[in-house]
Amino acid sequence: MEPWRHALAAELRRAGRVAVVGIGNPSRGDDAAGTLAARLVHDKLGPAAPKALVIAADEAPENFTGVVRAFAPDIVVLVDAAATGRPPGSVGLIEPASIADDDASTHRQPLGRLVRYLEGTMACRTLVLGIEPCSFEGPGLSPAVGRAVRTVVAVFVEALAAAD
């Protein structure tokens, strides 16, 4: 099992309440990975997962911080396409402290700033799950990123359904 799978599943099972926030631009190829993953997790869990709040935030995750705060999660998982130099479709947990405020992205607010805001205003832990993109061109995901999204969704659904 890849290290991120084990670590994420363990965190999700231990947490009382989990907020999953998918981030990305649905019209820019693999940038849609995070938001698509959130939509699929939401569809698969349905209303039967009271310990989970799942949001497809698209390009403006900062617009959903009030909803996340009202839910009062123990852990927030931000899912996003992240160009880290790994092979396309690679998935990994990214240390939030390593995300610079000036990192180029499609978001209105830098992801590092969002993490600091969430952790500074709530008693929660924040994880960033990055999916390595192949291309930001055109609609739809590349095959490698599509497979990664399906894997990520399966991990979330299995861990969150088992914890209820």
Backbone bond lengths (Angstrom), bond angles and torsions (degrees), N, CA, C in turn:
res aa  C-N    CA-C-N  psi(-1)  N-CA   C-N-CA  omega(-1)  CA-C   N-CA-C  phi
1 M - - - 1.459 - - 1.532 108.54 -
2 E 1.311 115.81 137.25 1.460 120.29 177.85 1.530 109.21 -65.80
3 P 1.342 117.02 143.92 1.483 119.71 -175.96 1.531 113.78 -55.91
4 W 1.322 118.67 -37.52 1.463 119.99 -177.98 1.528 110.75 -63.60
5 R 1.332 117.29 -37.38 1.472 120.42 -179.01 1.519 111.22 -61.34
6 H 1.308 115.15 -49.57 1.467 119.99 -178.87 1.528 110.42 -63.05
7 A 1.334 116.43 -46.83 1.472 120.32 -178.18 1.524 111.30 -63.17
8 L 1.328 117.71 -45.67 1.461 121.11 -179.07 1.531 110.73 -65.50
9 A 1.324 116.98 -46.99 1.468 120.07 -179.43 1.527 110.71 -59.92
10 A 1.312 117.20 -41.68 1.469 120.43 179.64 1.527 110.62 -64.61
11 E 1.321 118.09 -43.57 1.469 121.80 178.46 1.532 110.65 -61.81
12 L 1.318 117.20 -43.67 1.467 121.07 -178.14 1.525 111.18 -66.52
13 R 1.307 117.12 -40.11 1.469 120.29 -179.35 1.519 112.06 -68.36
14 R 1.336 116.31 -34.60 1.474 120.64 -178.85 1.523 112.59 -75.71
15 A 1.313 116.85 -30.60 1.468 120.78 -173.53 1.524 111.08 -72.04
16 G 1.312 115.46 143.12 1.460 120.00 174.73 1.521 110.90 -74.00
17 R 1.334 116.40 -47.41 1.468 121.61 -179.63 1.526 108.68 -132.13
18 V 1.324 115.78 137.81 1.460 121.83 -174.32 1.523 109.72 -127.65
19 A 1.329 116.27 130.88 1.466 121.02 170.94 1.523 107.67 -109.40
20 V 1.324 115.78 126.21 1.457 122.34 176.61 1.523 106.39 -110.11
21 V 1.326 116.52 121.99 1.462 121.52 -178.32 1.525 108.20 -120.28
22 G 1.323 115.79 111.70 1.458 121.39 177.87 1.517 109.70 -89.56
23 I 1.322 115.79 133.26 1.459 122.09 -174.11 1.522 109.41 -124.11
24 G 1.340 116.74 142.04 1.460 120.72 173.45 1.510 112.38 150.65
25 N 1.309 114.09 168.83 1.463 121.63 179.71 1.524 108.59 -99.55
26 P 1.334 118.07 111.85 1.454 121.43 -176.90 1.527 114.88 -62.01
27 S 1.330 118.36 -15.05 1.468 120.89 -178.90 1.520 113.46 -98.39
28 R 1.330 117.91 2.36 1.461 120.50 -174.83 1.522 112.28 -116.81
29 G 1.303 117.31 59.33 1.453 121.22 173.50 1.512 112.68 54.67
30 D 1.332 115.57 -126.50 1.462 121.26 -175.15 1.520 113.93 -68.94
31 D 1.321 118.21 -10.60 1.464 119.89 175.58 1.523 110.54 -63.86
32 A 1.323 117.13 -18.26 1.467 121.96 179.75 1.525 112.87 -77.11
33 A 1.317 118.95 -4.46 1.468 121.83 -172.06 1.528 113.16 -54.27
34 G 1.306 118.17 -48.45 1.468 120.79 -176.74 1.507 112.98 -66.18
35 T 1.312 115.95 -46.87 1.461 119.49 -177.70 1.536 111.10 -68.51
36 L 1.343 116.82 -36.18 1.464 119.88 176.83 1.530 110.56 -67.13
37 A 1.320 117.27 -41.55 1.462 120.23 177.98 1.525 110.30 -58.50
38 A 1.328 117.04 -44.86 1.470 120.27 179.47 1.526 111.25 -61.91
39 R 1.318 117.38 -43.47 1.474 120.01 179.71 1.533 110.88 -60.82
40 L 1.326 115.92 -42.46 1.466 119.59 -179.05 1.531 111.66 -68.52
41 V 1.331 116.87 -40.97 1.468 119.98 176.77 1.529 109.41 -60.61
42 H 1.327 116.42 -46.10 1.465 121.10 179.17 1.526 110.96 -58.29
43 D 1.326 116.51 -46.39 1.466 120.70 -179.12 1.526 111.84 -63.19
44 K 1.336 117.08 -39.93 1.460 120.23 -177.17 1.528 112.44 -75.67
45 L 1.328 117.43 -36.01 1.468 119.71 -179.74 1.518 111.76 -79.31
46 G 1.327 116.76 -36.61 1.460 120.56 -177.70 1.518 111.06 60.81
47 P 1.315 117.11 -161.99 1.463 120.84 -177.92 1.529 113.04 -77.47
48 A 1.327 117.18 -0.21 1.461 120.46 -175.95 1.525 113.68 -82.59
49 A 1.327 117.99 7.94 1.467 120.57 -178.99 1.527 109.52 -117.70
50 P 1.331 117.48 78.55 1.464 120.17 -175.32 1.526 114.08 -65.92
51 K 1.330 117.80 -19.34 1.463 119.19 -179.93 1.524 112.18 -86.24
52 A 1.346 117.83 0.27 1.458 120.55 -175.99 1.527 112.00 -123.50
53 L 1.310 114.60 135.53 1.457 123.11 169.67 1.514 105.54 -114.48
54 V 1.321 117.72 122.52 1.457 121.28 -177.61 1.517 108.26 -120.92
55 I 1.341 115.90 124.60 1.462 121.93 -175.68 1.521 109.76 -127.99
56 A 1.317 116.77 128.83 1.457 122.27 169.09 1.522 106.05 -93.63
57 A 1.324 116.62 97.60 1.463 121.88 -171.62 1.528 113.42 -88.45
58 D 1.309 117.40 -4.39 1.461 121.74 -176.93 1.530 109.93 51.03
59 E 1.328 118.21 -128.84 1.467 121.75 -173.65 1.521 114.36 -89.55
60 A 1.310 118.16 -2.08 1.468 120.13 -173.93 1.524 112.18 -129.90
61 P 1.334 118.20 65.64 1.464 118.84 -179.55 1.521 112.94 -62.12
62 E 1.324 117.09 -25.13 1.468 119.83 179.12 1.527 111.82 -63.23
63 N 1.322 117.70 -23.05 1.466 120.81 178.76 1.529 112.70 -71.61
64 F 1.319 117.72 -11.54 1.461 121.84 -176.54 1.525 113.09 -109.90
65 T 1.323 117.59 6.95 1.460 119.51 -177.21 1.531 111.61 -64.41
66 G 1.311 118.54 -32.83 1.462 120.96 177.77 1.517 111.65 -64.79
67 V 1.315 116.86 -41.58 1.468 121.53 178.31 1.527 109.89 -65.31
68 V 1.321 115.85 -42.16 1.460 120.25 179.39 1.532 109.73 -64.51
69 R 1.325 117.14 -45.58 1.466 120.14 179.54 1.527 111.49 -61.43
70 A 1.327 117.88 -40.73 1.470 121.15 179.20 1.532 111.07 -63.64
71 F 1.311 117.40 -32.23 1.468 122.09 178.68 1.534 110.96 -72.40
72 A 1.324 116.87 -26.55 1.474 123.82 178.93 1.529 113.11 56.00
73 P 1.334 116.57 60.69 1.465 118.69 -179.11 1.527 112.37 -75.80
74 D 1.323 114.75 157.10 1.463 121.19 171.60 1.524 109.82 -80.67
75 I 1.325 115.07 -30.06 1.456 120.93 -178.88 1.520 109.47 -142.04
76 V 1.325 115.78 140.01 1.462 122.84 173.93 1.525 106.64 -116.18
77 V 1.331 116.98 129.22 1.454 121.28 176.53 1.523 107.67 -114.02
78 L 1.329 115.71 117.03 1.453 122.03 176.23 1.528 107.03 -94.27
79 V 1.326 116.89 125.03 1.463 121.90 -179.36 1.520 107.27 -112.38
80 D 1.339 115.94 125.86 1.456 119.82 -173.16 1.524 110.02 -153.76
81 A 1.325 116.32 155.33 1.460 120.82 168.44 1.522 106.56 -70.17
82 A 1.327 116.33 134.95 1.459 120.05 -176.92 1.524 109.33 -141.25
83 A 1.325 115.77 114.94 1.460 121.25 179.39 1.529 109.02 -82.53
84 T 1.328 115.44 101.98 1.461 120.70 -178.08 1.523 112.49 -117.30
85 G 1.331 116.74 2.93 1.456 120.27 179.03 1.512 114.83 91.38
86 R 1.324 117.38 4.38 1.457 120.96 177.49 1.536 109.04 -84.95
87 P 1.318 118.51 171.90 1.464 120.39 176.87 1.535 110.84 -62.87
88 P 1.341 118.16 145.45 1.462 120.98 178.02 1.528 111.30 -53.70
89 G 1.342 114.87 136.30 1.456 120.96 -179.79 1.514 113.22 90.54
90 S 1.330 117.58 -6.11 1.468 119.52 176.04 1.524 108.83 -67.11
91 V 1.305 115.88 144.75 1.460 121.49 -179.96 1.517 107.76 -123.39
92 G 1.323 116.23 142.99 1.454 118.70 177.31 1.512 111.71 -164.99
93 L 1.324 114.61 156.39 1.455 120.29 173.35 1.521 107.15 -82.06
94 I 1.315 115.36 132.97 1.457 121.59 -177.97 1.517 108.35 -108.33
95 E 1.300 115.98 131.26 1.459 121.09 178.28 1.528 108.29 -66.20
96 P 1.330 118.30 116.67 1.471 120.12 -176.97 1.527 113.64 -55.10
97 A 1.321 117.61 -33.97 1.471 120.23 -179.22 1.525 111.83 -65.38
98 S 1.337 117.19 -20.10 1.461 120.24 -179.34 1.526 112.70 -83.99
99 I 1.320 117.94 -5.04 1.460 121.47 -178.57 1.527 108.59 -90.97
100 A 1.301 115.94 113.13 1.468 120.59 -178.51 1.518 110.70 -77.52
101 D 1.320 115.52 150.21 1.465 120.13 178.89 1.522 112.80 -65.78
102 D 1.314 117.31 -19.21 1.455 118.96 -178.88 1.530 112.66 -103.40
103 D 1.341 117.12 12.93 1.460 119.84 176.34 1.524 109.45 -60.37
104 A 1.312 115.79 133.51 1.464 120.38 179.03 1.521 109.38 -68.91
105 S 1.318 116.41 134.81 1.454 120.67 178.29 1.516 108.84 -159.35
106 T 1.314 114.80 175.62 1.467 119.55 177.00 1.514 111.19 -92.16
107 H 1.329 118.58 2.49 1.457 121.32 -176.90 1.515 110.77 -84.44
108 R 1.301 114.50 155.26 1.460 119.47 176.62 1.518 110.86 -73.23
109 Q 1.330 116.47 -37.13 1.462 122.16 178.00 1.532 108.54 -112.86
110 P 1.325 118.01 139.77 1.466 119.04 176.62 1.528 111.11 -60.59
111 L 1.310 115.81 142.98 1.458 121.61 -176.39 1.530 111.93 -62.37
112 G 1.317 117.48 -38.10 1.459 120.47 178.53 1.518 112.00 -60.08
113 R 1.317 116.27 -39.98 1.468 120.89 178.36 1.524 110.69 -66.47
114 L 1.331 117.30 -39.11 1.464 121.50 177.99 1.530 110.54 -62.31
115 V 1.322 116.85 -43.86 1.464 121.12 179.10 1.529 109.84 -60.05
116 R 1.330 116.54 -48.05 1.471 119.37 -179.59 1.524 111.52 -62.33
117 Y 1.327 117.34 -37.95 1.468 120.40 178.11 1.531 110.71 -63.99
118 L 1.319 116.84 -48.58 1.463 120.27 -178.74 1.527 111.08 -60.16
119 E 1.316 116.37 -47.58 1.462 119.38 -178.13 1.525 112.11 -71.28
120 G 1.324 117.08 -27.75 1.455 120.27 -179.55 1.516 114.15 -81.29
121 T 1.329 117.43 -19.54 1.459 120.32 -177.07 1.527 113.46 -111.08
122 M 1.326 116.32 -5.73 1.464 120.39 179.25 1.516 108.87 -137.51
123 A 1.287 115.79 156.59 1.460 120.60 174.28 1.523 108.13 -87.08
124 C 1.339 115.79 70.34 1.461 119.49 -178.22 1.520 109.76 -138.77
125 R 1.295 113.71 164.56 1.451 122.22 172.49 1.513 107.51 -104.11
126 T 1.313 117.74 147.11 1.460 121.05 179.71 1.522 109.61 -122.03
127 L 1.323 115.33 129.83 1.463 122.04 174.12 1.515 108.38 -113.40
128 V 1.318 116.45 146.05 1.459 121.83 174.57 1.522 106.82 -116.62
129 L 1.328 115.42 118.67 1.460 121.62 178.39 1.522 107.50 -104.99
130 G 1.322 116.38 113.33 1.458 121.08 -177.08 1.512 112.41 -102.54
131 I 1.330 115.24 139.27 1.461 122.46 175.69 1.524 106.57 -115.77
132 E 1.319 116.38 120.36 1.473 121.48 -177.01 1.528 110.17 -68.46
133 P 1.341 117.28 121.59 1.465 120.58 -179.31 1.527 112.06 -80.50
134 C 1.315 114.57 162.32 1.460 121.89 172.67 1.526 108.74 -106.66
135 S 1.353 115.72 -45.52 1.460 120.36 -176.26 1.526 110.61 -150.90
136 F 1.318 115.03 143.08 1.467 120.70 175.14 1.525 111.04 -103.38
137 E 1.304 116.78 18.02 1.460 121.89 -177.96 1.519 111.04 -98.44
138 G 1.339 115.11 142.09 1.452 122.11 171.31 1.510 114.91 67.00
139 P 1.317 115.51 174.35 1.469 120.40 178.43 1.523 110.26 -80.58
140 G 1.302 115.59 156.42 1.460 120.98 174.70 1.515 113.63 84.78
141 L 1.326 114.31 156.51 1.459 121.57 -179.59 1.516 111.53 -89.64
142 S 1.324 115.96 151.85 1.458 120.35 171.38 1.528 107.63 -68.21
143 P 1.329 118.25 157.92 1.474 119.87 -179.21 1.537 113.08 -56.43
144 A 1.328 118.01 -42.75 1.469 120.56 -178.49 1.524 111.30 -63.60
145 V 1.311 117.09 -41.98 1.466 120.33 -179.52 1.529 110.10 -72.73
146 G 1.315 117.81 -35.25 1.470 120.44 175.02 1.519 111.61 -59.16
147 R 1.344 116.64 -42.92 1.473 120.15 177.49 1.527 110.17 -64.35
148 A 1.333 116.51 -41.89 1.471 120.42 -179.98 1.528 110.69 -61.98
149 V 1.325 117.24 -42.72 1.463 120.89 179.50 1.523 109.98 -61.03
150 R 1.317 117.80 -43.95 1.471 120.72 179.13 1.536 110.99 -62.24
151 T 1.316 117.26 -38.29 1.463 121.24 177.72 1.522 110.96 -65.80
152 V 1.323 116.38 -46.37 1.468 121.58 178.96 1.527 110.10 -59.14
153 V 1.316 116.83 -45.56 1.465 121.45 179.99 1.529 109.88 -60.18
154 A 1.325 117.10 -44.66 1.464 120.62 -179.53 1.532 111.35 -60.88
155 V 1.326 117.32 -40.69 1.466 120.42 179.14 1.525 110.49 -64.47
156 F 1.335 117.15 -46.20 1.461 120.27 178.70 1.532 111.06 -60.58
157 V 1.315 116.70 -50.03 1.465 120.58 -175.88 1.528 111.04 -62.54
158 E 1.317 117.58 -45.16 1.465 120.53 -179.63 1.529 110.89 -63.46
159 A 1.320 117.05 -46.56 1.469 119.94 -177.29 1.521 112.12 -68.75
160 L 1.311 117.31 -41.84 1.467 119.88 -177.52 1.524 111.95 -74.61
161 A 1.327 117.65 -34.25 1.459 120.17 177.94 1.528 110.40 -71.11
162 A 1.320 116.84 -34.71 1.470 121.05 179.95 1.518 111.55 -70.82
163 A 1.322 116.61 -26.46 1.463 119.94 -175.93 1.519 113.17 -85.01
164 D 1.318 118.24 -12.82 1.473 120.06 -178.22 1.505 112.26 -74.75
